Amino acid sequence: MRRIQTEQIKGNEIVARDIYSGNGVIIVAAGTKLKLEYKHKLLEMRIYDIFIEDEISREIDENEFSDEVVKDLCSTTLKNTIESFAYMTNEETVKLSDIAEGLMESVLSKKEVLYNVSKVRRYDRNLSDHCLSVAALAVLTALNSGFSVEETKEIAIGALLHDIGYLSMKVDYKTMEMEKLSEDAKKEIKRHVVYGYMTVEKQEWLSPTAKDIILYHHERVDGSGYPFRLSGDRVKPEVRLVSICDAFDNMIYGVLEPKKKVYEAMEYIMGNAGTKFDREFSLKFNASVAAYPVGTLVKTNTDEVCIVIKQNNQSPTRPIMRKLNINMDGEWEATTTEYDLTKELTMFIVDTLEE
């Protein structure tokens, strides 16, 4: 199976995974053959990506599409916890801690983990989805950077709550592009870090590191960030790490800026390593994320089109791919030719055809 954008539905595709509404209700069951008119209904419901079964993605293991770090975590639990944060009981804080521990266990259970950005956005991406993804990326990067388990847990909890300040704002920031806003609107958006810190400031159970992540995750190494334009070591290492994960996730989902493909977002991070972002953490992050997620159609320097079928954990930019041809009906058709880019040293990917 593979992921496609809802815009690409032509009709007769077979749904590989249940499609849910924003309320968690199944609206299209796995195995359903799609009709063209479904596309418009799904888009109206803000369902932008779906999984389908087709010939070119045969033999791709379904497990390849489970976020390699986040498995079986309940996004609804996090959503409810975040939205009721101001009224949280001890029982609810335990749930947040359990999610953080679950993230770490998922990473520690494997010797090699590569984050595969493939989670389907069931509807307009909510705050908890973003925070969960950032936390997963932060846990993986932190453990790969040598942070202890206890330090990583603090990072995870801070990342799970890092954008909680948006709950105090009435603006729909997900539909905005920062550079197109007025100066007053930009200032209001930037206040979310202060609102978030004010929400957690007196929460004694929350560590100082987690609180710093909430307040400072938009600061940049070169002093170009906000709210205080801090630079370099004036920002804790844990915060500098989370800021990379947050920026990356916002870029690939087009939050407050034009949407980028995964590899483009990674190139942006590396292009700003040592200036906007901490250099060492950028390198660790880059080595932890799959540049070309499984199921992605890519174009190579040999002018071939392939589908990514598996990752090489030690080489995030060099996956294993299957070559595709166009059949008589003008549709992609899988061949038996496969390329492992860790062995095909003269071949490389120049672009993705869809994401």
C-alpha positions in Angstrom: 0.0 0.0 0.0 1.0 3.6 -0.3 -0.1 7.1 0.7 -1.6 9.5 -1.9 -3.0 13.0 -1.7 -6.7 13.1 -1.8 -6.4 15.5 -4.8 -5.0 12.6 -6.7 -8.0 10.4 -6.5 -9.2 9.4 -10.0 -11.8 6.7 -8.9 -11.6 3.0 -8.4 -8.7 3.2 -6.0 -8.9 0.6 -3.2 -8.7 2.1 0.3 -6.0 0.3 2.4 -6.8 1.8 5.8 -10.0 3.0 7.4 -10.6 6.8 6.8 -11.8 8.6 9.9 -13.7 11.8 10.4 -12.4 14.5 12.8 -14.5 12.9 15.5 -12.9 9.5 15.1 -15.8 7.9 13.2 -14.9 5.6 10.3 -16.4 7.2 7.1 -14.8 5.0 4.5 -13.8 1.5 5.5 -10.6 -0.3 4.3 -11.4 -2.3 1.1 -13.8 0.2 -0.3 -13.4 1.1 -4.0 -13.4 4.9 -4.2 -15.7 6.8 -6.6 -14.4 10.1 -8.0 -17.1 12.1 -6.2 -15.6 10.9 -2.9 -12.6 13.2 -3.5 -14.6 16.3 -3.1 -16.4 15.1 0.0 -13.1 14.1 1.6 -11.5 17.4 0.8 -14.5 19.2 2.3 -13.9 17.3 5.5 -10.2 18.4 5.4 -8.9 14.9 4.7 -5.9 15.5 2.6 -4.1 12.1 2.5 -5.3 8.5 2.3 -3.7 5.1 2.0 -4.5 2.9 -1.0 -3.7 -0.5 -2.3 -2.4 -0.7 -5.8 -0.1 -2.7 -8.1 2.9 -0.5 -7.8 3.0 -0.6 -4.0 2.7 -4.4 -3.8 4.8 -6.1 -1.2 5.4 -3.0 0.8 5.0 -4.1 4.4 2.2 -2.2 6.2 4.6 -1.8 9.1 6.7 0.5 7.0 3.9 3.0 7.2 3.6 3.0 10.9 5.5 6.0 12.2 8.7 4.2 13.1 8.8 5.9 16.5 5.2 6.4 17.4 3.3 3.2 17.5 -0.2 2.6 19.0 -0.2 5.9 20.8 -3.6 7.4 21.3 -3.6 10.8 19.7 -7.1 11.4 21.2 -5.7 10.9 24.7 -3.1 13.6 24.0 -5.6 15.9 22.5 -7.9 15.7 25.5 -5.0 16.1 27.9 -3.7 19.2 26.1 -7.1 20.8 25.8 -7.9 20.3 29.5 -4.4 21.2 30.7 -5.4 24.1 32.8 -7.6 21.8 34.8 -5.4 18.8 34.8 -5.5 16.3 37.7 -2.7 14.1 38.8 -4.2 11.3 36.9 -4.1 13.3 33.6 -0.5 14.3 34.2 0.4 10.6 34.5 -1.2 10.1 31.0 1.2 12.7 29.6 4.1 11.0 31.3 3.0 7.6 29.9 3.0 9.0 26.4 6.5 10.3 26.8 7.7 7.0 28.2 5.9 5.2 25.3 7.9 7.3 22.8 11.2 6.4 24.4 10.3 2.7 24.7 9.6 2.6 20.9 13.0 4.0 20.2 14.9 1.9 22.8 13.3 -1.3 21.6 15.2 -1.0 18.3 18.9 -0.8 17.7 18.3 1.2 14.6 15.4 3.5 14.1 14.7 5.9 11.2 11.7 8.2 11.5 9.5 7.7 8.5 7.2 10.7 8.0 4.1 8.8 6.7 1.3 9.4 9.2 -1.9 10.3 7.4 -3.5 13.6 8.3 -7.0 12.3 8.9 -8.3 15.9 8.9 -7.1 19.4 9.3 -4.0 18.8 11.5 -4.7 19.6 15.1 -2.4 20.8 17.8 -2.0 17.3 19.4 -1.0 15.8 16.1 1.8 18.4 15.7 2.9 18.1 19.3 3.0 14.3 19.1 5.1 14.3 15.9 7.5 16.9 17.4 7.9 14.9 20.5 8.6 11.7 18.6 11.3 13.4 16.5 12.8 15.0 19.6 13.0 11.7 21.5 14.7 10.0 18.6 17.2 12.9 18.1 17.8 13.2 21.8 18.6 9.6 22.4 20.8 9.6 19.3 22.6 12.7 20.7 23.5 11.0 24.0 20.9 12.4 26.3 20.0 10.2 29.2 16.6 8.5 29.5 15.5 10.8 32.2 16.7 13.9 30.3 14.9 12.6 27.2 11.7 12.2 29.1 11.8 15.9 30.1 12.4 16.8 26.5 9.5 14.7 25.4 7.0 16.2 27.9 8.2 19.7 27.0 7.7 18.9 23.3 4.2 17.4 23.9 3.2 20.7 25.4 5.4 23.1 23.5 2.6 24.8 21.5 0.0 24.8 24.3 -0.1 28.6 24.1 -2.1 28.4 20.9 -5.1 27.3 23.0 -5.2 30.9 24.4 -5.5 32.4 21.0 -8.5 32.9 18.8 -6.7 33.1 15.5 -6.6 30.1 13.2 -2.9 30.1 12.8 -2.9 26.8 10.7 -4.4 28.7 7.8 -1.9 31.6 7.9 1.5 32.3 6.3 3.7 34.3 8.5 5.4 36.4 5.8 2.0 37.5 4.5 0.7 38.8 7.9 0.6 42.3 9.1 3.1 43.2 11.8 0.4 43.3 14.4 -0.8 39.8 13.4 2.8 38.5 13.5 3.2 39.8 17.0 0.0 38.1 18.1 1.2 34.8 16.7 4.5 35.1 18.4 2.8 35.6 21.7 1.8 32.0 21.8 5.1 31.1 23.5 4.4 33.6 26.3 0.8 32.4 26.7 2.1 28.8 26.9 4.6 29.6 29.5 2.1 31.5 31.6 -0.1 28.4 31.5 2.5 26.2 32.9 4.6 28.6 35.0 3.1 27.5 38.3 2.8 23.8 37.5 5.3 22.3 40.0 5.2 18.8 38.5 6.6 20.2 35.2 10.4 20.4 35.0 12.2 23.7 34.3 13.5 22.2 31.1 10.0 21.5 29.8 8.9 25.0 30.7 11.9 26.4 28.8 11.0 24.4 25.8 7.5 26.0 25.8 8.9 29.5 26.1 12.0 29.4 24.0 11.4 26.9 21.2 11.3 29.7 18.5 14.6 31.1 19.6 17.4 30.6 17.0 21.2 30.1 17.5 22.0 33.3 15.6 19.6 35.4 17.7 17.0 35.8 14.9 14.2 34.1 16.8 11.7 35.1 19.4 10.5 36.1 22.0 13.8 37.5 23.4 16.2 37.0 20.4 18.5 34.9 22.5 21.5 33.3 20.8 23.9 30.5 21.2 24.4 28.9 24.6 21.9 31.3 26.1 19.3 28.8 25.0 19.5 25.3 26.6 20.6 22.4 24.5 17.2 20.7 25.0 15.4 23.7 23.6 17.7 24.0 20.6 17.0 20.3 19.8 13.2 20.7 20.0 13.3 23.9 17.9 14.7 21.8 15.0 12.0 19.2 15.3 9.3 21.9 15.5 10.5 23.8 12.5 10.7 20.6 10.4 7.2 19.5 11.3 5.8 22.9 10.5 7.5 23.0 7.2 6.3 19.6 5.9 2.7 20.5 6.9 2.8 24.1 5.7 2.0 25.7 9.0 2.7 29.5 9.0 4.9 29.0 5.9 4.8 27.4 2.4 4.7 23.6 2.6 7.9 21.8 1.8 8.6 18.3 0.7 10.3 16.2 3.4 13.7 16.3 1.7 13.4 20.0 1.1 12.7 20.6 4.8 15.7 18.5 5.7 17.9 20.5 3.3 16.6 23.7 4.9 17.6 22.4 8.4 21.0 21.4 7.2 21.5 24.6 5.2 20.9 26.6 8.4 22.9 24.4 10.7 25.2 26.6 12.7 23.2 29.7 12.0 19.5 29.3 12.9 19.9 25.8 14.2 22.4 24.0 16.5 24.9 22.3 14.2 25.4 19.1 16.1 21.7 18.5 16.7 21.0 19.3 13.1 23.4 16.5 12.1 21.8 14.0 14.5 18.4 15.0 13.3 19.3 14.6 9.7 20.7 11.1 10.4 17.4 10.2 12.2 14.8 11.0 9.5 14.0 9.3 6.2 14.4 11.9 3.5 12.2 9.9 1.2 9.4 8.2 3.1 8.3 4.7 2.0 5.6 4.8 -0.7 7.0 8.1 -2.2 7.4 8.3 -6.0 10.8 9.7 -6.9 12.7 10.7 -10.0 16.4 9.8 -10.3 19.4 11.3 -12.1 19.0 8.5 -14.7 15.5 9.9 -15.5 13.8 6.9 -14.1 10.7 7.0 -11.8 10.7 4.7 -8.8 8.7 4.0 -5.7 10.5 3.8 -2.3 9.8 0.4 -0.8 12.2 0.3 2.2 14.6 2.4 4.1 18.4 2.0 4.7 18.6 3.1 8.4 22.3 4.1 8.1 21.7 6.1 4.9 18.5 8.2 5.2 19.0 9.7 1.7 19.7 6.3 0.1 16.6 4.1 0.2 15.6 0.9 -1.6 13.3 1.5 -4.6 11.4 -0.3 -7.3 11.4 1.0 -10.8 8.1 2.0 -12.4 7.0 2.3 -16.1 4.0 3.8 -17.7 1.6 1.2 -19.2 -0.7 1.5 -22.2 -3.3 3.2 -20.1 -0.9 5.9 -19.0 -0.7 4.6 -15.5 2.3 3.6 -13.4 3.2 0.0 -13.5 5.7 -1.8 -11.3 8.6 -3.7 -12.8 10.8 -6.3 -11.2 13.8 -4.0 -11.1 14.9 -2.8 -7.7 17.7 -0.4 -6.7 19.4 -0.2 -3.4 21.0 3.2 -3.4 23.6 2.2 -0.9 24.9 -0.1 -3.7 24.0 1.9 -6.8 26.6 4.6 -6.0 26.2 6.5 -9.3 22.4 6.8 -8.9 20.6 9.4 -6.7 17.2 11.0 -6.3 16.7 14.4 -7.8 13.0 15.1 -6.8 9.8 13.5 -5.5 6.7 13.4 -7.7 4.2 13.5 -4.9 4.0 13.8 -1.1 
